[in-house]
Amino acid sequence: MNWERIEGNWKQLKGRIREQWGKLTDDDLDMIDGRREQLSGRIQERYGIARDEAERQLERWRNGVRDSSFRP
């Protein structure tokens, strides 16, 4: 799924994001509002990981969200 589609369906995908990164709060997700860089930064902050690791995790997650399995 491309990031533009993730941004457009942010409210529906927040649950999946919380499943992957449970330390993110609803307030975090509301502030991120679909912006990839904001999400990456918040993952770094909450999990104490480097930027490149947060980006790798985010890319793996994005690749796992299949258009065919996503039904808003």
PDB file of N, CA, C and O in Angstrom:
ATOM      1  N   MET A   1       0.854  -1.165   0.000  1.00  0.00           N
ATOM      2  CA  MET A   1       0.000   0.000   0.000  1.00  0.00           C
ATOM      3  C   MET A   1       0.895   1.222   0.000  1.00  0.00           C
ATOM      4  O   MET A   1       1.848   1.300   0.776  1.00  0.00           O
ATOM      5  N   ASN A   2       0.595   2.169  -0.864  1.00  0.00           N
ATOM      6  CA  ASN A   2       1.427   3.369  -0.898  1.00  0.00           C
ATOM      7  C   ASN A   2       1.036   4.315   0.241  1.00  0.00           C
ATOM      8  O   ASN A   2      -0.058   4.234   0.799  1.00  0.00           O
ATOM      9  N   TRP A   3       1.969   5.213   0.563  1.00  0.00           N
ATOM     10  CA  TRP A   3       1.756   6.063   1.733  1.00  0.00           C
ATOM     11  C   TRP A   3       0.592   7.035   1.544  1.00  0.00           C
ATOM     12  O   TRP A   3      -0.065   7.387   2.524  1.00  0.00           O
ATOM     13  N   GLU A   4       0.319   7.474   0.331  1.00  0.00           N
ATOM     14  CA  GLU A   4      -0.810   8.375   0.108  1.00  0.00           C
ATOM     15  C   GLU A   4      -2.122   7.696   0.508  1.00  0.00           C
ATOM     16  O   GLU A   4      -3.014   8.329   1.072  1.00  0.00           O
ATOM     17  N   ARG A   5      -2.220   6.430   0.216  1.00  0.00           N
ATOM     18  CA  ARG A   5      -3.436   5.697   0.593  1.00  0.00           C
ATOM     19  C   ARG A   5      -3.508   5.508   2.106  1.00  0.00           C
ATOM     20  O   ARG A   5      -4.589   5.568   2.693  1.00  0.00           O
ATOM     21  N   ILE A   6      -2.362   5.281   2.733  1.00  0.00           N
ATOM     22  CA  ILE A   6      -2.330   5.178   4.194  1.00  0.00           C
ATOM     23  C   ILE A   6      -2.802   6.491   4.809  1.00  0.00           C
ATOM     24  O   ILE A   6      -3.627   6.488   5.722  1.00  0.00           O
ATOM     25  N   GLU A   7      -2.282   7.612   4.312  1.00  0.00           N
ATOM     26  CA  GLU A   7      -2.713   8.918   4.821  1.00  0.00           C
ATOM     27  C   GLU A   7      -4.216   9.099   4.664  1.00  0.00           C
ATOM     28  O   GLU A   7      -4.885   9.586   5.575  1.00  0.00           O
ATOM     29  N   GLY A   8      -4.747   8.708   3.511  1.00  0.00           N
ATOM     30  CA  GLY A   8      -6.170   8.875   3.244  1.00  0.00           C
ATOM     31  C   GLY A   8      -7.064   8.002   4.100  1.00  0.00           C
ATOM     32  O   GLY A   8      -8.232   8.324   4.316  1.00  0.00           O
ATOM     33  N   ASN A   9      -6.519   6.900   4.587  1.00  0.00           N
ATOM     34  CA  ASN A   9      -7.306   5.957   5.399  1.00  0.00           C
ATOM     35  C   ASN A   9      -6.758   5.868   6.818  1.00  0.00           C
ATOM     36  O   ASN A   9      -6.883   4.837   7.480  1.00  0.00           O
ATOM     37  N   TRP A  10      -6.158   6.945   7.273  1.00  0.00           N
ATOM     38  CA  TRP A  10      -5.477   6.961   8.560  1.00  0.00           C
ATOM     39  C   TRP A  10      -6.373   6.501   9.705  1.00  0.00           C
ATOM     40  O   TRP A  10      -5.944   5.688  10.524  1.00  0.00           O
ATOM     41  N   LYS A  11      -7.578   6.989   9.780  1.00  0.00           N
ATOM     42  CA  LYS A  11      -8.451   6.631  10.904  1.00  0.00           C
ATOM     43  C   LYS A  11      -8.722   5.140  10.947  1.00  0.00           C
ATOM     44  O   LYS A  11      -8.793   4.554  12.028  1.00  0.00           O
ATOM     45  N   GLN A  12      -8.875   4.519   9.792  1.00  0.00           N
ATOM     46  CA  GLN A  12      -9.136   3.091   9.744  1.00  0.00           C
ATOM     47  C   GLN A  12      -7.888   2.271  10.058  1.00  0.00           C
ATOM     48  O   GLN A  12      -7.998   1.148  10.550  1.00  0.00           O
ATOM     49  N   LEU A  13      -6.707   2.812   9.782  1.00  0.00           N
ATOM     50  CA  LEU A  13      -5.469   2.069   9.974  1.00  0.00           C
ATOM     51  C   LEU A  13      -4.850   2.260  11.354  1.00  0.00           C
ATOM     52  O   LEU A  13      -3.900   1.557  11.699  1.00  0.00           O
ATOM     53  N   LYS A  14      -5.357   3.180  12.138  1.00  0.00           N
ATOM     54  CA  LYS A  14      -4.767   3.434  13.448  1.00  0.00           C
ATOM     55  C   LYS A  14      -4.759   2.189  14.322  1.00  0.00           C
ATOM     56  O   LYS A  14      -3.818   1.987  15.089  1.00  0.00           O
ATOM     57  N   GLY A  15      -5.770   1.363  14.227  1.00  0.00           N
ATOM     58  CA  GLY A  15      -5.805   0.124  15.009  1.00  0.00           C
ATOM     59  C   GLY A  15      -4.682  -0.818  14.640  1.00  0.00           C
ATOM     60  O   GLY A  15      -4.073  -1.436  15.513  1.00  0.00           O
ATOM     61  N   ARG A  16      -4.404  -0.933  13.360  1.00  0.00           N
ATOM     62  CA  ARG A  16      -3.299  -1.791  12.913  1.00  0.00           C
ATOM     63  C   ARG A  16      -1.955  -1.254  13.377  1.00  0.00           C
ATOM     64  O   ARG A  16      -1.049  -2.020  13.709  1.00  0.00           O
ATOM     65  N   ILE A  17      -1.834   0.057  13.397  1.00  0.00           N
ATOM     66  CA  ILE A  17      -0.592   0.665  13.859  1.00  0.00           C
ATOM     67  C   ILE A  17      -0.411   0.397  15.347  1.00  0.00           C
ATOM     68  O   ILE A  17       0.693   0.086  15.793  1.00  0.00           O
ATOM     69  N   ARG A  18      -1.477   0.514  16.105  1.00  0.00           N
ATOM     70  CA  ARG A  18      -1.403   0.241  17.545  1.00  0.00           C
ATOM     71  C   ARG A  18      -1.068  -1.223  17.818  1.00  0.00           C
ATOM     72  O   ARG A  18      -0.398  -1.529  18.804  1.00  0.00           O
ATOM     73  N   GLU A  19      -1.531  -2.138  16.949  1.00  0.00           N
ATOM     74  CA  GLU A  19      -1.174  -3.550  17.099  1.00  0.00           C
ATOM     75  C   GLU A  19       0.332  -3.735  16.935  1.00  0.00           C
ATOM     76  O   GLU A  19       0.950  -4.516  17.659  1.00  0.00           O
ATOM     77  N   GLN A  20       0.910  -3.026  15.995  1.00  0.00           N
ATOM     78  CA  GLN A  20       2.342  -3.145  15.717  1.00  0.00           C
ATOM     79  C   GLN A  20       3.191  -2.409  16.751  1.00  0.00           C
ATOM     80  O   GLN A  20       4.201  -2.936  17.218  1.00  0.00           O
ATOM     81  N   TRP A  21       2.787  -1.208  17.103  1.00  0.00           N
ATOM     82  CA  TRP A  21       3.544  -0.367  18.025  1.00  0.00           C
ATOM     83  C   TRP A  21       2.626   0.053  19.168  1.00  0.00           C
ATOM     84  O   TRP A  21       2.086   1.159  19.175  1.00  0.00           O
ATOM     85  N   GLY A  22       2.460  -0.835  20.120  1.00  0.00           N
ATOM     86  CA  GLY A  22       1.528  -0.633  21.229  1.00  0.00           C
ATOM     87  C   GLY A  22       1.869   0.498  22.168  1.00  0.00           C
ATOM     88  O   GLY A  22       1.009   0.950  22.924  1.00  0.00           O
ATOM     89  N   LYS A  23       3.114   0.970  22.139  1.00  0.00           N
ATOM     90  CA  LYS A  23       3.489   2.087  23.006  1.00  0.00           C
ATOM     91  C   LYS A  23       2.999   3.428  22.478  1.00  0.00           C
ATOM     92  O   LYS A  23       3.056   4.429  23.192  1.00  0.00           O
ATOM     93  N   LEU A  24       2.520   3.462  21.244  1.00  0.00           N
ATOM     94  CA  LEU A  24       1.970   4.704  20.702  1.00  0.00           C
ATOM     95  C   LEU A  24       0.577   4.913  21.276  1.00  0.00           C
ATOM     96  O   LEU A  24      -0.235   3.989  21.315  1.00  0.00           O
ATOM     97  N   THR A  25       0.312   6.116  21.712  1.00  0.00           N
ATOM     98  CA  THR A  25      -0.985   6.427  22.308  1.00  0.00           C
ATOM     99  C   THR A  25      -1.954   6.949  21.241  1.00  0.00           C
ATOM    100  O   THR A  25      -1.554   7.296  20.130  1.00  0.00           O
ATOM    101  N   ASP A  26      -3.224   6.995  21.606  1.00  0.00           N
ATOM    102  CA  ASP A  26      -4.207   7.595  20.702  1.00  0.00           C
ATOM    103  C   ASP A  26      -3.854   9.052  20.420  1.00  0.00           C
ATOM    104  O   ASP A  26      -4.030   9.526  19.298  1.00  0.00           O
ATOM    105  N   ASP A  27      -3.359   9.759  21.423  1.00  0.00           N
ATOM    106  CA  ASP A  27      -2.937  11.151  21.220  1.00  0.00           C
ATOM    107  C   ASP A  27      -1.789  11.230  20.223  1.00  0.00           C
ATOM    108  O   ASP A  27      -1.763  12.117  19.370  1.00  0.00           O
ATOM    109  N   ASP A  28      -0.835  10.298  20.331  1.00  0.00           N
ATOM    110  CA  ASP A  28       0.259  10.251  19.356  1.00  0.00           C
ATOM    111  C   ASP A  28      -0.304  10.115  17.948  1.00  0.00           C
ATOM    112  O   ASP A  28       0.061  10.870  17.047  1.00  0.00           O
ATOM    113  N   LEU A  29      -1.186   9.153  17.770  1.00  0.00           N
ATOM    114  CA  LEU A  29      -1.723   8.870  16.444  1.00  0.00           C
ATOM    115  C   LEU A  29      -2.556  10.025  15.915  1.00  0.00           C
ATOM    116  O   LEU A  29      -2.548  10.298  14.715  1.00  0.00           O
ATOM    117  N   ASP A  30      -3.271  10.703  16.796  1.00  0.00           N
ATOM    118  CA  ASP A  30      -4.038  11.874  16.362  1.00  0.00           C
ATOM    119  C   ASP A  30      -3.109  12.989  15.890  1.00  0.00           C
ATOM    120  O   ASP A  30      -3.394  13.656  14.896  1.00  0.00           O
ATOM    121  N   MET A  31      -2.005  13.192  16.596  1.00  0.00           N
ATOM    122  CA  MET A  31      -1.059  14.240  16.214  1.00  0.00           C
ATOM    123  C   MET A  31      -0.309  13.879  14.934  1.00  0.00           C
ATOM    124  O   MET A  31      -0.013  14.755  14.121  1.00  0.00           O
ATOM    125  N   ILE A  32      -0.004  12.615  14.754  1.00  0.00           N
ATOM    126  CA  ILE A  32       0.716  12.158  13.556  1.00  0.00           C
ATOM    127  C   ILE A  32      -0.142  12.361  12.315  1.00  0.00           C
ATOM    128  O   ILE A  32       0.346  12.814  11.279  1.00  0.00           O
ATOM    129  N   ASP A  33      -1.425  12.023  12.426  1.00  0.00           N
ATOM    130  CA  ASP A  33      -2.407  12.255  11.365  1.00  0.00           C
ATOM    131  C   ASP A  33      -1.945  11.783   9.983  1.00  0.00           C
ATOM    132  O   ASP A  33      -2.156  12.466   8.981  1.00  0.00           O
ATOM    133  N   GLY A  34      -1.315  10.608   9.946  1.00  0.00           N
ATOM    134  CA  GLY A  34      -0.943  10.011   8.669  1.00  0.00           C
ATOM    135  C   GLY A  34       0.397  10.421   8.102  1.00  0.00           C
ATOM    136  O   GLY A  34       0.800   9.914   7.055  1.00  0.00           O
ATOM    137  N   ARG A  35       1.098  11.325   8.762  1.00  0.00           N
ATOM    138  CA  ARG A  35       2.383  11.801   8.239  1.00  0.00           C
ATOM    139  C   ARG A  35       3.497  10.815   8.597  1.00  0.00           C
ATOM    140  O   ARG A  35       3.770  10.559   9.770  1.00  0.00           O
ATOM    141  N   ARG A  36       4.118  10.281   7.578  1.00  0.00           N
ATOM    142  CA  ARG A  36       5.131   9.236   7.747  1.00  0.00           C
ATOM    143  C   ARG A  36       6.295   9.677   8.637  1.00  0.00           C
ATOM    144  O   ARG A  36       6.684   8.946   9.548  1.00  0.00           O
ATOM    145  N   GLU A  37       6.847  10.846   8.388  1.00  0.00           N
ATOM    146  CA  GLU A  37       7.993  11.302   9.182  1.00  0.00           C
ATOM    147  C   GLU A  37       7.621  11.465  10.651  1.00  0.00           C
ATOM    148  O   GLU A  37       8.419  11.156  11.536  1.00  0.00           O
ATOM    149  N   GLN A  38       6.426  11.942  10.905  1.00  0.00           N
ATOM    150  CA  GLN A  38       5.968  12.086  12.284  1.00  0.00           C
ATOM    151  C   GLN A  38       5.841  10.718  12.956  1.00  0.00           C
ATOM    152  O   GLN A  38       6.219  10.550  14.116  1.00  0.00           O
ATOM    153  N   LEU A  39       5.306   9.748  12.220  1.00  0.00           N
ATOM    154  CA  LEU A  39       5.160   8.397  12.762  1.00  0.00           C
ATOM    155  C   LEU A  39       6.529   7.790  13.049  1.00  0.00           C
ATOM    156  O   LEU A  39       6.740   7.202  14.110  1.00  0.00           O
ATOM    157  N   SER A  40       7.442   7.928  12.125  1.00  0.00           N
ATOM    158  CA  SER A  40       8.789   7.401  12.313  1.00  0.00           C
ATOM    159  C   SER A  40       9.451   8.024  13.545  1.00  0.00           C
ATOM    160  O   SER A  40      10.066   7.320  14.347  1.00  0.00           O
ATOM    161  N   GLY A  41       9.326   9.326  13.690  1.00  0.00           N
ATOM    162  CA  GLY A  41       9.904  10.012  14.841  1.00  0.00           C
ATOM    163  C   GLY A  41       9.300   9.567  16.150  1.00  0.00           C
ATOM    164  O   GLY A  41      10.010   9.408  17.142  1.00  0.00           O
ATOM    165  N   ARG A  42       8.000   9.364  16.164  1.00  0.00           N
ATOM    166  CA  ARG A  42       7.334   8.940  17.401  1.00  0.00           C
ATOM    167  C   ARG A  42       7.727   7.508  17.758  1.00  0.00           C
ATOM    168  O   ARG A  42       7.880   7.185  18.936  1.00  0.00           O
ATOM    169  N   ILE A  43       7.892   6.643  16.748  1.00  0.00           N
ATOM    170  CA  ILE A  43       8.352   5.273  16.996  1.00  0.00           C
ATOM    171  C   ILE A  43       9.757   5.314  17.608  1.00  0.00           C
ATOM    172  O   ILE A  43      10.043   4.589  18.561  1.00  0.00           O
ATOM    173  N   GLN A  44      10.624   6.157  17.062  1.00  0.00           N
ATOM    174  CA  GLN A  44      11.980   6.308  17.608  1.00  0.00           C
ATOM    175  C   GLN A  44      11.924   6.707  19.075  1.00  0.00           C
ATOM    176  O   GLN A  44      12.612   6.139  19.923  1.00  0.00           O
ATOM    177  N   GLU A  45      11.097   7.688  19.345  1.00  0.00           N
ATOM    178  CA  GLU A  45      11.002   8.235  20.696  1.00  0.00           C
ATOM    179  C   GLU A  45      10.458   7.209  21.685  1.00  0.00           C
ATOM    180  O   GLU A  45      11.038   7.005  22.752  1.00  0.00           O
ATOM    181  N   ARG A  46       9.358   6.568  21.338  1.00  0.00           N
ATOM    182  CA  ARG A  46       8.704   5.630  22.257  1.00  0.00           C
ATOM    183  C   ARG A  46       9.507   4.356  22.487  1.00  0.00           C
ATOM    184  O   ARG A  46       9.472   3.787  23.578  1.00  0.00           O
ATOM    185  N   TYR A  47      10.227   3.907  21.470  1.00  0.00           N
ATOM    186  CA  TYR A  47      10.950   2.638  21.563  1.00  0.00           C
ATOM    187  C   TYR A  47      12.451   2.805  21.749  1.00  0.00           C
ATOM    188  O   TYR A  47      13.161   1.814  21.915  1.00  0.00           O
ATOM    189  N   GLY A  48      12.945   4.026  21.724  1.00  0.00           N
ATOM    190  CA  GLY A  48      14.359   4.274  21.950  1.00  0.00           C
ATOM    191  C   GLY A  48      15.248   3.637  20.900  1.00  0.00           C
ATOM    192  O   GLY A  48      16.288   3.062  21.222  1.00  0.00           O
ATOM    193  N   ILE A  49      14.839   3.739  19.647  1.00  0.00           N
ATOM    194  CA  ILE A  49      15.600   3.137  18.555  1.00  0.00           C
ATOM    195  C   ILE A  49      16.093   4.233  17.612  1.00  0.00           C
ATOM    196  O   ILE A  49      15.609   5.365  17.634  1.00  0.00           O
ATOM    197  N   ALA A  50      17.062   3.867  16.789  1.00  0.00           N
ATOM    198  CA  ALA A  50      17.624   4.807  15.819  1.00  0.00           C
ATOM    199  C   ALA A  50      16.644   5.031  14.672  1.00  0.00           C
ATOM    200  O   ALA A  50      15.738   4.234  14.432  1.00  0.00           O
ATOM    201  N   ARG A  51      16.855   6.132  13.980  1.00  0.00           N
ATOM    202  CA  ARG A  51      15.971   6.496  12.869  1.00  0.00           C
ATOM    203  C   ARG A  51      15.928   5.415  11.790  1.00  0.00           C
ATOM    204  O   ARG A  51      14.856   5.083  11.285  1.00  0.00           O
ATOM    205  N   ASP A  52      17.097   4.863  11.436  1.00  0.00           N
ATOM    206  CA  ASP A  52      17.108   3.853  10.376  1.00  0.00           C
ATOM    207  C   ASP A  52      16.335   2.603  10.776  1.00  0.00           C
ATOM    208  O   ASP A  52      15.695   1.981   9.928  1.00  0.00           O
ATOM    209  N   GLU A  53      16.381   2.224  12.040  1.00  0.00           N
ATOM    210  CA  GLU A  53      15.607   1.066  12.499  1.00  0.00           C
ATOM    211  C   GLU A  53      14.109   1.376  12.470  1.00  0.00           C
ATOM    212  O   GLU A  53      13.311   0.528  12.069  1.00  0.00           O
ATOM    213  N   ALA A  54      13.725   2.568  12.885  1.00  0.00           N
ATOM    214  CA  ALA A  54      12.315   2.953  12.828  1.00  0.00           C
ATOM    215  C   ALA A  54      11.821   2.938  11.388  1.00  0.00           C
ATOM    216  O   ALA A  54      10.711   2.482  11.115  1.00  0.00           O
ATOM    217  N   GLU A  55      12.626   3.427  10.483  1.00  0.00           N
ATOM    218  CA  GLU A  55      12.251   3.428   9.065  1.00  0.00           C
ATOM    219  C   GLU A  55      12.115   2.007   8.523  1.00  0.00           C
ATOM    220  O   GLU A  55      11.197   1.718   7.756  1.00  0.00           O
ATOM    221  N   ARG A  56      13.038   1.111   8.927  1.00  0.00           N
ATOM    222  CA  ARG A  56      12.941  -0.294   8.487  1.00  0.00           C
ATOM    223  C   ARG A  56      11.651  -0.924   8.996  1.00  0.00           C
ATOM    224  O   ARG A  56      10.949  -1.600   8.244  1.00  0.00           O
ATOM    225  N   GLN A  57      11.340  -0.706  10.265  1.00  0.00           N
ATOM    226  CA  GLN A  57      10.112  -1.257  10.824  1.00  0.00           C
ATOM    227  C   GLN A  57       8.892  -0.704  10.100  1.00  0.00           C
ATOM    228  O   GLN A  57       7.961  -1.444   9.782  1.00  0.00           O
ATOM    229  N   LEU A  58       8.902   0.571   9.846  1.00  0.00           N
ATOM    230  CA  LEU A  58       7.777   1.217   9.181  1.00  0.00           C
ATOM    231  C   LEU A  58       7.599   0.684   7.763  1.00  0.00           C
ATOM    232  O   LEU A  58       6.474   0.459   7.315  1.00  0.00           O
ATOM    233  N   GLU A  59       8.689   0.486   7.072  1.00  0.00           N
ATOM    234  CA  GLU A  59       8.621  -0.049   5.709  1.00  0.00           C
ATOM    235  C   GLU A  59       8.109  -1.486   5.708  1.00  0.00           C
ATOM    236  O   GLU A  59       7.300  -1.854   4.855  1.00  0.00           O
ATOM    237  N   ARG A  60       8.574  -2.302   6.657  1.00  0.00           N
ATOM    238  CA  ARG A  60       8.054  -3.679   6.759  1.00  0.00           C
ATOM    239  C   ARG A  60       6.559  -3.663   7.037  1.00  0.00           C
ATOM    240  O   ARG A  60       5.808  -4.448   6.457  1.00  0.00           O
ATOM    241  N   TRP A  61       6.125  -2.772   7.923  1.00  0.00           N
ATOM    242  CA  TRP A  61       4.699  -2.684   8.233  1.00  0.00           C
ATOM    243  C   TRP A  61       3.908  -2.268   6.998  1.00  0.00           C
ATOM    244  O   TRP A  61       2.875  -2.860   6.686  1.00  0.00           O
ATOM    245  N   ARG A  62       4.398  -1.244   6.295  1.00  0.00           N
ATOM    246  CA  ARG A  62       3.700  -0.759   5.109  1.00  0.00           C
ATOM    247  C   ARG A  62       3.585  -1.850   4.058  1.00  0.00           C
ATOM    248  O   ARG A  62       2.538  -2.001   3.429  1.00  0.00           O
ATOM    249  N   ASN A  63       4.652  -2.609   3.866  1.00  0.00           N
ATOM    250  CA  ASN A  63       4.614  -3.701   2.900  1.00  0.00           C
ATOM    251  C   ASN A  63       3.639  -4.799   3.313  1.00  0.00           C
ATOM    252  O   ASN A  63       3.099  -5.506   2.461  1.00  0.00           O
ATOM    253  N   GLY A  64       3.415  -4.942   4.612  1.00  0.00           N
ATOM    254  CA  GLY A  64       2.493  -5.964   5.104  1.00  0.00           C
ATOM    255  C   GLY A  64       1.032  -5.582   4.986  1.00  0.00           C
ATOM    256  O   GLY A  64       0.156  -6.445   5.037  1.00  0.00           O
ATOM    257  N   VAL A  65       0.765  -4.306   4.831  1.00  0.00           N
ATOM    258  CA  VAL A  65      -0.618  -3.849   4.674  1.00  0.00           C
ATOM    259  C   VAL A  65      -0.968  -3.999   3.208  1.00  0.00           C
ATOM    260  O   VAL A  65      -0.550  -3.198   2.373  1.00  0.00           O
ATOM    261  N   ARG A  66      -1.714  -4.997   2.912  1.00  0.00           N
ATOM    262  CA  ARG A  66      -2.061  -5.304   1.522  1.00  0.00           C
ATOM    263  C   ARG A  66      -3.360  -4.609   1.131  1.00  0.00           C
ATOM    264  O   ARG A  66      -4.327  -4.589   1.892  1.00  0.00           O
ATOM    265  N   ASP A  67      -3.358  -4.048  -0.056  1.00  0.00           N
ATOM    266  CA  ASP A  67      -4.571  -3.406  -0.565  1.00  0.00           C
ATOM    267  C   ASP A  67      -5.752  -4.365  -0.541  1.00  0.00           C
ATOM    268  O   ASP A  67      -6.873  -3.969  -0.222  1.00  0.00           O
ATOM    269  N   SER A  68      -5.501  -5.624  -0.878  1.00  0.00           N
ATOM    270  CA  SER A  68      -6.595  -6.587  -0.962  1.00  0.00           C
ATOM    271  C   SER A  68      -7.173  -6.926   0.403  1.00  0.00           C
ATOM    272  O   SER A  68      -8.342  -7.295   0.509  1.00  0.00           O
ATOM    273  N   SER A  69      -6.354  -6.802   1.458  1.00  0.00           N
ATOM    274  CA  SER A  69      -6.857  -7.146   2.796  1.00  0.00           C
ATOM    275  C   SER A  69      -7.389  -5.931   3.531  1.00  0.00           C
ATOM    276  O   SER A  69      -7.981  -6.070   4.601  1.00  0.00           O
ATOM    277  N   PHE A  70      -7.189  -4.740   2.980  1.00  0.00           N
ATOM    278  CA  PHE A  70      -7.646  -3.523   3.632  1.00  0.00           C
ATOM    279  C   PHE A  70      -9.016  -3.146   3.116  1.00  0.00           C
ATOM    280  O   PHE A  70      -9.190  -2.865   1.930  1.00  0.00           O
ATOM    281  N   ARG A  71      -9.968  -3.142   3.994  1.00  0.00           N
ATOM    282  CA  ARG A  71     -11.333  -2.766   3.637  1.00  0.00           C
ATOM    283  C   ARG A  71     -11.808  -1.696   4.621  1.00  0.00           C
ATOM    284  O   ARG A  71     -12.242  -2.012   5.729  1.00  0.00           O
ATOM    285  N   PRO A  72     -11.722  -0.423   4.205  1.00  0.00           N
ATOM    286  CA  PRO A  72     -12.144   0.649   5.146  1.00  0.00           C
ATOM    287  C   PRO A  72     -13.623   0.593   5.442  1.00  0.00           C
ATOM    288  O   PRO A  72     -14.131   1.414   6.206  1.00  0.00           O
TER     289      PRO A  72
END
